[in-house]
Amino acid sequence: MDEQDKRACFTPPLMAVAIGSLELKNPVMTASGTFGYGEEYSPFVDLNRLGAIIVKGLSLERRAGNPPPRIIETPAGMLNAVGLQNIGVRAFIAEKLPFLRGYDVPVIANIFGETVDEYRRMARMLNGVAGIGGIEINVSCPNVKKGGIAFGACPDAAAEVTQQVRGETDLPLIVKLTPNVTDIKEIAQAAEAGGADALSLINTLTGMSVDIERRRPHLANVTGGLSGPAIRPIALRMVWQVAQAVKVPVVGIGGIMSAGDALEVLIAGASAVEIGTANFIRPTATLEILDGIEEYLVRHRIGSIAELIGSLDMHPDAEGEGVDG
Ligand SMILES: Cc1cc2nc3c(=O)[nH]c(=O)nc-3n(C[C@H](O)[C@H](O)[C@H](O)COP(=O)(O)O)c2cc1C
């Protein structure tokens, strides 16, 4: 068979995945806070090719965020303390969504609040709005009613906020989990019981960096969220654990810089991935990762991405127990 015949016989692999009732043409999404409101990246990325766009976290009212300095590079990663700066949910719907409606790509609104009521009100405002394909709730925010502990750090609070948002919207609902907990499976199961259609993980890990000459923290906020390749093995471990502990789809996030990194997460059990810090280094990272996943499927003669998801071969000496340290 010559090259032309081979091309004629070639059937591209099926890349579509479902996140609850949300159908994605492929598993590559953008991670909240690293892709603006989509428009900022449109000169570099054909937005129509993405599985979904998850926009910067939205609050009920606009927020100015933290004072600078609020970003510092670290070995194999970065710390950010942007402080969830955003234009607020109403302004997003009025000013940013019309641009995104021009594309054939689901838009997922990432929301956060300080009280359950704030989450509920935002979910109600987004419900039924043309162009919104789903909601991702960031439960890493302090729950002011529960003394500042993050919703995502306590199973009861995670279940409650999920249940309350679920009650306000028919939109596919993704609950985004924080890794800053002892047992992420417990929180995942609570969010699932609360009615989440899917779980995404991980958000950033809390870290810190000191300027030794000035003996001051590098960040004005002192601590920040660590992201990038440094967190990938932790994210992968958590995705693997959660995928086994729940029935709903899991979306993997954390240090995914290449197609190989995304494939690790998919093989470990994630149905889709979100690309974060990589967008800051290479604005076209999402599309490179998408192309690389497709190439891998072709090379391994795998007809559909569904065959790859959770296909980790657990040989007997790879149980993950008995780790030193
Ligand atoms: C500058 C910056 C801003 C972020 N803002 C948000 C946000 O608004 N809401 C949210 O849920 N996650 C936010 N994140 C977390 C990312 O979506 C992602 O979960 C995290 O960075 C890990 O993925 P990565 O290592 O691929 O960046 C932010 C991350 C960074 C680096």
Ligand as a Chemical Component Dictionary entry (heavy atoms), coordinates in Angstrom:
data_LIG
# 
_chem_comp.id                   LIG 
_chem_comp.type                 NON-POLYMER 
_chem_comp.pdbx_formal_charge   0 
_chem_comp.three_letter_code    LIG 
# 
loop_
_chem_comp_atom.comp_id 
_chem_comp_atom.atom_id 
_chem_comp_atom.alt_atom_id 
_chem_comp_atom.type_symbol 
_chem_comp_atom.charge 
_chem_comp_atom.model_Cartn_x 
_chem_comp_atom.model_Cartn_y 
_chem_comp_atom.model_Cartn_z 
_chem_comp_atom.pdbx_ordinal 
LIG C1  C1  C 0 -2.133  32.647 37.915 1  
LIG C2  C2  C 0 -3.123  31.572 38.265 2  
LIG C3  C3  C 0 -4.456  31.913 38.499 3  
LIG C4  C4  C 0 -5.392  30.921 38.835 4  
LIG N1  N1  N 0 -6.702  31.270 39.052 5  
LIG C5  C5  C 0 -7.630  30.306 39.336 6  
LIG C6  C6  C 0 -9.013  30.642 39.488 7  
LIG O1  O1  O 0 -9.415  31.801 39.334 8  
LIG N2  N2  N 0 -9.878  29.650 39.801 9  
LIG C7  C7  C 0 -9.478  28.335 39.941 10 
LIG O2  O2  O 0 -10.300 27.464 40.218 11 
LIG N3  N3  N 0 -8.166  27.988 39.768 12 
LIG C8  C8  C 0 -7.253  28.934 39.478 13 
LIG N4  N4  N 0 -5.937  28.581 39.276 14 
LIG C9  C9  C 0 -5.535  27.168 39.393 15 
LIG C10 C10 C 0 -5.430  26.494 38.038 16 
LIG O3  O3  O 0 -6.663  26.472 37.361 17 
LIG C11 C11 C 0 -4.905  25.040 38.188 18 
LIG O4  O4  O 0 -5.813  24.300 38.975 19 
LIG C12 C12 C 0 -3.526  24.990 38.823 20 
LIG O5  O5  O 0 -2.703  26.043 38.374 21 
LIG C13 C13 C 0 -2.808  23.656 38.569 22 
LIG O6  O6  O 0 -2.630  23.424 37.181 23 
LIG P1  P1  P 0 -1.248  23.799 36.390 24 
LIG O7  O7  O 0 -0.135  23.217 37.188 25 
LIG O8  O8  O 0 -1.424  23.176 35.045 26 
LIG O9  O9  O 0 -1.187  25.285 36.339 27 
LIG C14 C14 C 0 -4.991  29.556 38.938 28 
LIG C15 C15 C 0 -3.651  29.225 38.688 29 
LIG C16 C16 C 0 -2.712  30.197 38.341 30 
LIG C17 C17 C 0 -1.287  29.790 38.072 31 
# 
loop_
_chem_comp_bond.comp_id 
_chem_comp_bond.atom_id_1 
_chem_comp_bond.atom_id_2 
_chem_comp_bond.value_order 
_chem_comp_bond.pdbx_ordinal 
LIG C1  C2  SING 1  
LIG C2  C3  SING 2  
LIG C2  C16 DOUB 3  
LIG C3  C4  DOUB 4  
LIG C4  N1  SING 5  
LIG C4  C14 SING 6  
LIG N1  C5  DOUB 7  
LIG C5  C6  SING 8  
LIG C5  C8  SING 9  
LIG C6  O1  DOUB 10 
LIG C6  N2  SING 11 
LIG N2  C7  SING 12 
LIG C7  O2  DOUB 13 
LIG C7  N3  SING 14 
LIG N3  C8  DOUB 15 
LIG C8  N4  SING 16 
LIG N4  C9  SING 17 
LIG N4  C14 SING 18 
LIG C9  C10 SING 19 
LIG C10 O3  SING 20 
LIG C10 C11 SING 21 
LIG C11 O4  SING 22 
LIG C11 C12 SING 23 
LIG C12 O5  SING 24 
LIG C12 C13 SING 25 
LIG C13 O6  SING 26 
LIG O6  P1  SING 27 
LIG P1  O7  DOUB 28 
LIG P1  O8  SING 29 
LIG P1  O9  SING 30 
LIG C14 C15 DOUB 31 
LIG C15 C16 SING 32 
LIG C16 C17 SING 33 
# 
